[in-house]
Amino acid sequence: MGRAVGGAWRAQWSTWAGAVLAVALAGPVTALGPDAAAGASGTKGGAHAAAPKLAQLGHATFWECPSKTTQLLVAVNTLTLHPGTNLTITFTVRNGAATACNYTAPYAGAAPGPTATTLQAGPCGSVGFEIFGPHHTNVWPGAQVVNCPALGFAQLPANGTVSGSGTWNQTKPNSAARVGAGSYTLVVENRHFSFPLHVLAH
């Protein structure tokens, strides 16, 4: 790949990454303060520059897309969960290889047919995530029966991107009860990405 193409790729990726970051930061900046936004964007600013980030970028395997050429941008809307607040996880995957690769997605309609263009994160999603509590206990999705829609392979073209999102409403598996207040950890894609969470009682 020549320098011109590589530069264009980096510029495009920065644009897409910035768009996802803007969505992730739209809500929490006011609640967490300007230093939180600086930390999420990688910009140093003041004594709180090392605060946990709301977005992380790295290489990861995405189904049949190898980690060497696949980048995943993961963002959350907040790290502090008040009662009634949903945790939203947003992801964007980019295939930096010269050839297409396969990933799994739900069918848009009745199978067989085209796969959905809007992806999900979670037990039935294209990207998985888990919530761990004290003593590394899996508090979500935990042991529960999940009825997933029909899934099929889709192609992620060379230099192409796909995006999606998922949510957690602070409930326990198979229950409408909220988890207890305390410190939790969100892990995404087999623990390639990790975010510290704080569930508040009030």
C-alpha positions in Angstrom: 0.0 0.0 0.0 1.4 3.3 -1.1 1.7 6.3 1.2 -1.1 8.2 -0.5 -3.5 5.4 0.0 -2.4 4.8 3.6 -2.8 8.5 4.4 -6.3 8.5 2.9 -7.2 5.4 5.0 -6.0 7.0 8.2 -7.9 10.2 7.4 -11.1 8.3 6.7 -10.7 6.2 9.9 -10.2 9.3 12.0 -13.4 10.7 10.6 -15.4 7.6 11.5 -13.7 7.2 14.9 -14.4 10.9 15.6 -18.1 10.4 14.7 -18.4 7.5 17.1 -16.6 9.4 19.9 -18.9 12.3 19.4 -21.9 10.1 20.0 -20.3 8.5 23.0 -19.3 11.8 24.5 -22.6 13.7 23.8 -24.1 12.8 27.2 -21.3 12.2 29.7 -19.2 15.3 29.1 -21.5 17.4 31.2 -21.7 14.9 34.0 -18.1 14.0 34.2 -16.5 17.3 33.3 -14.2 18.5 30.5 -11.3 16.3 31.8 -13.3 13.2 31.0 -13.7 14.3 27.4 -10.0 15.0 27.2 -9.1 11.6 28.5 -11.5 9.9 26.1 -10.0 11.6 23.1 -6.4 11.0 24.2 -5.7 14.6 24.9 -3.9 15.5 28.1 -5.5 18.1 30.2 -5.0 18.8 33.8 -4.7 16.5 36.8 -7.4 14.1 35.6 -5.9 13.3 32.2 -5.4 9.7 33.3 -9.1 9.2 34.1 -10.7 6.1 32.5 -11.6 6.6 28.8 -15.1 6.4 27.4 -13.7 5.0 24.1 -10.9 2.5 23.2 -9.4 1.6 19.8 -7.4 -1.5 19.1 -6.9 -4.6 17.0 -9.2 -7.6 17.6 -10.5 -10.7 15.8 -14.0 -10.1 14.3 -15.3 -13.6 13.4 -13.2 -14.5 10.3 -11.5 -11.1 10.1 -8.0 -11.5 11.7 -6.9 -9.1 14.4 -3.8 -8.2 12.4 -5.8 -6.3 9.9 -9.0 -5.6 11.9 -9.5 -2.5 14.1 -12.3 -2.2 16.6 -13.4 1.1 18.2 -15.6 0.6 21.3 -17.3 3.4 23.2 -19.6 3.7 26.1 -22.0 6.5 27.0 -21.0 6.7 30.7 -18.9 4.9 33.3 -21.3 5.9 36.2 -24.7 4.4 36.3 -27.5 6.0 38.3 -30.8 4.2 38.8 -32.7 4.1 35.6 -29.6 4.8 33.4 -28.8 2.4 30.6 -25.3 1.5 29.7 -24.9 1.9 25.9 -22.0 0.2 24.1 -21.2 1.4 20.6 -18.7 -0.3 18.2 -17.3 0.2 14.8 -15.2 -2.4 13.0 -12.9 -1.7 10.1 -11.3 -4.2 7.8 -7.9 -2.9 6.9 -7.0 -5.9 4.7 -6.8 -5.9 0.9 -9.5 -8.6 0.7 -13.0 -9.0 2.2 -13.6 -11.2 5.3 -16.7 -12.8 6.8 -18.6 -11.9 10.0 -21.9 -13.1 11.5 -25.0 -11.0 11.5 -28.7 -11.5 11.9 -30.8 -11.8 8.8 -32.7 -8.6 7.9 -35.9 -10.7 7.2 -36.7 -14.3 6.9 -33.7 -16.6 6.3 -32.3 -17.1 3.8 -32.0 -13.5 2.8 -29.8 -10.4 3.2 -28.2 -9.8 6.6 -29.0 -6.7 8.6 -26.9 -3.6 8.1 -27.4 -2.5 11.7 -25.5 -4.8 14.1 -26.0 -5.5 17.8 -23.7 -6.2 20.7 -24.7 -8.8 23.3 -25.5 -12.5 23.5 -26.9 -12.7 20.0 -24.9 -9.9 18.6 -21.9 -9.6 16.2 -19.9 -8.3 19.1 -20.1 -9.9 22.6 -19.8 -8.1 25.9 -20.1 -9.2 29.6 -20.4 -7.4 33.0 -18.4 -8.7 35.9 -18.9 -7.8 39.5 -16.9 -8.5 42.7 -14.8 -11.7 42.8 -15.0 -11.7 39.0 -18.6 -12.9 39.1 -20.4 -12.7 35.7 -23.5 -10.6 36.5 -24.6 -10.3 32.8 -25.6 -12.1 30.6 -24.9 -14.8 33.1 -26.7 -18.2 32.9 -29.9 -17.5 31.0 -31.8 -18.8 28.0 -31.5 -16.5 25.0 -33.6 -16.9 21.8 -31.4 -15.5 19.0 -32.6 -14.6 15.6 -31.4 -16.5 12.5 -27.8 -15.7 11.9 -25.8 -15.8 8.7 -22.4 -14.7 7.3 -22.0 -11.3 5.8 -18.9 -9.8 4.1 -16.9 -6.9 5.3 -15.2 -5.5 2.2 -11.6 -4.3 2.1 -11.3 -1.0 3.9 -15.0 -1.3 4.8 -16.6 -0.6 8.2 -19.7 -1.9 10.1 -21.2 -0.4 13.3 -23.6 -1.5 16.0 -24.6 -1.0 19.6 -26.0 -2.8 22.6 -27.3 -1.9 26.0 -27.4 -3.1 29.6 -30.2 -1.8 31.9 -28.4 -2.8 35.2 -30.6 -5.9 35.7 -29.6 -9.4 36.7 -30.0 -12.4 34.4 -33.6 -13.7 34.3 -34.7 -11.0 36.6 -36.1 -7.4 36.6 -34.1 -6.7 39.8 -31.2 -4.2 39.6 -27.7 -5.2 40.5 -26.4 -3.9 43.8 -24.4 -0.7 44.0 -20.6 -1.0 43.6 -17.8 -1.4 41.1 -18.2 -3.5 38.0 -16.2 -4.2 34.8 -17.5 -4.2 31.3 -15.4 -6.5 29.0 -15.9 -6.5 25.2 -14.8 -9.1 22.6 -13.3 -11.7 24.9 -11.7 -9.1 27.1 -9.8 -7.2 24.4 -11.4 -4.1 25.8 -12.2 -3.3 29.5 -14.1 -0.4 31.1 -14.5 0.2 34.9 -18.2 0.9 35.8 -19.7 2.3 39.0 -23.3 1.5 39.9 -24.7 4.1 42.3 -27.5 3.4 44.8 -29.1 6.8 44.3 
